[in-house]
């Protein structure tokens, strides 16, 4: 029974020691991204007596969305966009969307609200205006709330502040928010050229100090065992604890003394001087039609010049409204302001094929198929190919290879026996589904879709 109890005590002691050392040697600071929400609520419904048309007013409440974030509002009847579209700006978690007096009596309208840069934060609201002759609106729908949980972000600025000040421990000039000296592990060429190495050097000193403290504790514990027990076995156990503590302390101190005697630099670790491995990738192996925007000159078959204002309105809001009605998202919509921006545009995009693909994919899955446009008509961002270029008025898009879309395409598409010769001269599989050709660009996360 005594042996079993001793084993349990040792397991507890070693577990506690492991947790302490893990917390000391691997400090990190993780910032958990808070949920972002948007709430849409109709708070006013008015009839314009001179035109007999109705107007709706919506208040948009947000949480954890920065001020000055754009919110796009679209009004549509069925799948037809109804102007005007409106861009609101978030101020202190609040924005508004006003339809204007354009709503006909007895007609069903839809309102779509999208937060710029966050495709998941999109709300679809539908309501029917009062019949002709009725002067008051009915009760609005309950407020609609959409939540987005961002991917947790890990802070690259890692500092560690000891719970109690330790002599000689700390990075010069590093002070935390409370004014206490801290250890900075962020690289800075001038002030902190060897951050991780310095941190390890500090940990060596702390480790030696812990060894001394633990050795004293074990010596005291062994002495208590030896003095308080009359059993020979317990006295022997106490003696072993004392001897092992002394040997452990001598081993740690001896290693430090020997290394410091041979070469003090052995205890001055700096990992920044490790040799650099360089990997060269053949440009012909890179397969994607997405490029870095050019820095000067004419682009898009010489139809635009860098710096030109990109003509968003009214075509792009109408196109986005059509896509939203059909539950198709756009990566960072309405983000192209000038030719040359790194962005996604659907200006004058023919959406018929994408909508058809979405509808058929939904039917196949008996649920919602995740369709997101990651490349549209921002022609300057893509390889200039006269037949396959992304241009306004065209129908060529890049679609994110979501799990649901890949499942639908691979199960229902006709895989061409002869693969397509694509960017860089390599061959890639192409599927034909719903009258469209989808090239599976293996090294990217999207399908290149054309000819629908």
N, C-alpha and C positions, 0 to 999 in steps of 0.2 A: 504493500500500500504506500509505503514511504517512497519507493522508487517511482511509482506512477505519479504521485504528487510532485516529486522533483522534476519529472519530465514536463509536466504541465507548467510549472513555474519557469522552466527554461524556455519553453515555447513562448510564453507571455513576454518574458524579458527580451528575447531576440526579436519578437514582433515589434515591441515598443522601440527597440534600438533601431530597427530597420526604418520605421516611420520617421523617427527623428532625423536620421542621416539622409533619408530621401528628401525630406523637407529642406534640409540645409544645402545639399549639393545640387538639387534640381529646382531652384526657385523659378517660378514663372508667374506671369500675370495674364489672365485670360479675361477679355471683356466680352460678356455675353450680350449679343445684340438683342435689344428689346423689341417686342412685337410692334409692328406698325399697323395702324388701323385707319380706315376712312369710313365716315358715316354720312349718308345722304338722306336728307329729310326735307320734304316740301312743306314750307311754312306759309306760303301765300298763293292764292289763286284769284285772279282779278279779270273782270270782263271790261273790255274797251267798248264804251257805249257808242262811239262813232263808227267803229268798224265791225262790231259784234264778234270780235275775236278775243280769245282768252290768252292769258299769260300765266306762267308758273314761275315761282321763285323758290329756289332751293338753297339751304344752308349746308355747307360741307364742313364737318368737324373731323380733325385728324389728330393722331397721337404719334409722337416720335418721327415726324416728318419735318425736315428743316424749313425754316422760313425761306420765302422766295422760290420755293418749289412750284413749278407750273402744274396746274390741273386743267385738263382739256375737257370741255363739255360739248356733247353732240346731241342734236335733236333729229329724230327721224320718224317717218310714217311708214310702217312696214319695213322695207329695206331701202327706202329712198331717203336720203339726207335732206333735212329741211334747214335752210339757213335762217338766222346766222349761227355760226359756231363761235364758241367763246373760250378764251384762255383766262383762267383765274390764277391768282398768286396767293400762296399760303402765307398768312400773317398770324402769328401766335395761335397756331393750330386751327385756323378758321379761314374759310373762303366761301364764295357765293357763285351760283350759276343762275342766270336769268334767261328765260326763253324769249322774252319780248312778246308783244301782242300779235302772234302769228298762228295761233292754234284755232282751227275750225271747230264749231260746236259738234258734239256727238261723234268725235273722231278719236281713235286710239293712237297715242303717240308714245314713243320710247325716248328715254333720256339715258345717255351713256356718259359716265364720268371716269376719266383715266388719270392716274397720277404719273407724271412724266418720269421715265426711267424705272418705274416699278410696274411691269405689266400685270402682276398678280393683283394689284390694287385697282380693279376696274369694276364699276357698279353699273348694272342695267336696271332701269326703273321704267315701268309701264303703267299708264293710266289713261282713262277715257274722259274726255272733256264732257261737261253737261250738254244735254240735248238742246236744240235750238228753242229759244223761248225761256229756258231756265236761267235764272239770274244768280244762282249761288252754286258753289262747288260742294261736292260731298266730302266726306272725311278722307284725308290722304292715306296712303299706305303706311304701314309701320316703318320706322326708320330702318334703312338697310345698312348693315355693318359688314365690312370685309376686313379680314386680318391677314397680314403677311408676316411670317417669321423669317427674318434674314439669316443667312449663314453666320454662325458666331465668328467674330473677328478676333484674331489673336494679336495682342499688342506686340509690336516689334521693339518698343521701348521698354526694356526689362531692367528694373532696378530692384535691389534687395536691401531692405533696411533691417539690421539686427534688432531684436526686441530690446536688448540692452546694449549700451555702447561698449565696444571692445577696443582696447588699445591697439593702435596700428592697423586696424581693420577699416577699410573704406577707400573709395576712389577720391583723389583730391578734386575738390570743387563740386562733388556730388552731394546735393542736399535734397531731401524729400519734401513733400508738401508741408510737413510739420516742422521743418527746419533741422531734422536729424541727419547726421552723416549717413550716406548709403553707398552701396556698391553698384557701379554703373557697368552694365555688360553690353552697351551699344557702341558700335565701332565709330570712332572719329579719328580721321587721319592725323589731326594736329594735337588734340587733347587726350585721346584715348586710343592709341594705335594698336593696343594688344588687349582688348577687353576680356575675352574669354580666358586667355592665359593668365592675366592678372587675377581674375576671379578664382581660378584654380590655385594660384599661389596663396591667396588669402585662405582658401579652404584647407590647404595643407597645414597652415598655422592653427586654424580652428580645430582640425582633426587631431593634431598633437595635444591641444588643450583638452579636448574631450577625452582622449586616451588617459591623460593624467587624472582628470576628474573621475572617470569610470574606474580607474585603477584604485583610487582612494576609496571609492564607494565599495568596491569588491573587497578591499582589504578590511574595511570596517565591518562589512557583512560577515566575512570569514572569521574575524575576531569575535563577533557576537556569537556565531555558531560554536566556536571553540570554547568560549567561556560559559555559555548558558546550558550546555548539554553535558550529561554525564555518560552518554553512549559513546563508545569508542568509534563507531561508524560516523557519528555526527561530527566528532572532533576531527577525524580524518578528512571529512568533507570540508570543514572549515579551513584546515591547513591547505588543502588543495586549492581552495578559492584564493587564499592569500598568495600562494606560490604562483598560480596562473596569472593573477593580476600583476604581480611584479615582473614576471617574464614577458607579459604582453606590453607593459610599459617600456621595459628595456628594449624590446624588439622595435617598437615605434621610434623611440629616441635614438637607438643605435642606427637604424636606417637613415634617419635625418643627419646624424653626425657623420656617418661614413660618406654620404653623398656630398655634404657640405665641405668635407675635408678634401675629397678628390677634386671636385670642381663645383664651386657655388652656383655656377650657371645651370647645373642640373636641376636645381630647385627653382629656377626662374623660367617658367614655361611660357612660351609664346607660340601659338599655333598659326600665326599669320605668315610665318616664313616657310610654310609647307610649299612644295613645288606645285605649280599650277598645271592642270591637265587641260589641254585644248582639244576640242572635238570639232572637226571641220565637216560640214554637211554639203554635199554636192547640190547646187541649186536645182539640178534636174530632178532631185528626189523630193522637192517640196511641191506638194500638190494642193493648190487652192487658188481660186481666181480672185481672192481678196488680197489687196496689196496695200502698201503704205501710200497715202495720198501724195501726189506729186507736189513739188514746191513752187513750180512756175509753169506758165504757158497754157495753151489750150488743151482741153480734155474732152472726153466723150465724143470722139469722132469730130473734134473741132467745133462742136456746137456750143460749148460753154468755156468760160475762162475762169481760172482760179480767182476766188474772191468775189465772183458774181453773187448777188442775192439769189438764194434758191427759192423759186416761186411756189411756196407752200399753198397759199390760199387761192381759190376755195377748194381746189381739187383734192389736196391731201386730207383735210378734215373729213370731206365726204367719203373718201376711200376708207379712212380709218373707221368711220361710223358704220360702213357696210361690213367691214371685217369684225367689228365688235358685236354687231347684231348676230353674226354667225359664230361668235365665241372663238375668233381667231385673234391671237395677240401679235403685237409687233415689238421687237426688241428696241426699247427706248424710242417710242414714237414721237414725231414732231420735233426731232432733235437736230435736223439739218437746217441751218440758217444761211450758210454760205457754201458755194461750191469749193470743195477741198476739206470740209469738216469730216472728222471721223464719226460717222453716224449711220442711221438706217432711215431710208425714205420710201414712201409708197406713193409719191406724187405721180399721178397719171398711170398707175399700175392697173393692168387688166386683172381683176380678182376672180373672174368667173371660174377658172380652173381650180384655184386654191379652195374656193367655197365648195365646189363640187367634191373635191378630195375630202374635205372636212366632213361633209354630210355623209358620204359613203363610208368613211372610216368610223363615224359615230354608229352607223347602222351595223357595221360588222362587229364592233366591240360591244354593242348594246349599252353604250355609255358615252362618256365624253372622250374624244380623241384630242390629245395635246398637239395643236398646230401653232407654231410660232415662226413668224417671218424674221429671219436674221439678216437677210440681204434683199434689197429691193431695187429701186431705180437710181440709187446713188452711184451713177455710172463711173465716177472718178475713182471709186474704191475697188474697182474690179479690172481684171485683165481685158485689154481692148481686143475683142474678137468680133468682127463684123456681124457674125451670125448669132453669137451667144452673149453679146454684151448686155448688161443691165442698163436699160434706157427708159426714160419716160415714154409712155405709150406702148410699152412692150409687156410681155407676160412672163418674163424670166425672174425667178425668185430663188433664194436659198431658204430652205426649211430646216429647222433644228431637228436632229435625229432623236426625237423623244422615244421612249420605250414603246408607247402606243402606236406611233407612226411607223416605226421600224417593224413592229409586229404585223401591222396591216399591209405594208408594202411587200415584205418578204413572203407573206402568206397568200396574197392576192395578185401581186404583180407578176408579169411575165419576164423572167430573167433572160436577157439576150444571150444567145450562145457565143456571139462575138462581142467581146468587151470593147468599150469606147476608148479611143486614144485621146487622152485628156491633157491637161496642162502639164508641161514637162515631158510629154511624149510617152507617158506610162499608160497602161491599160487598166480600166476600172469597170466594175460591173454596172450595168444599167438595167433598171426595171421599167416596164411600161405598165401603168395602172391608171384607169379612168381616163385614158386618152392622153396621159402625160408621160414624159420621159424623166426619170429620176436617176441622176448619176450619183452613185455612192462614192463620194470622195473620202477614201478610207482614212487619210491622215487628218481629216477635219471632223467637225461635229455637225455637219449639215449635208443635206441632199441639194444638188444643183438641179433645179426643175425647169424644163423648157418644153416648147412645142405642144402646148395644149390648146 
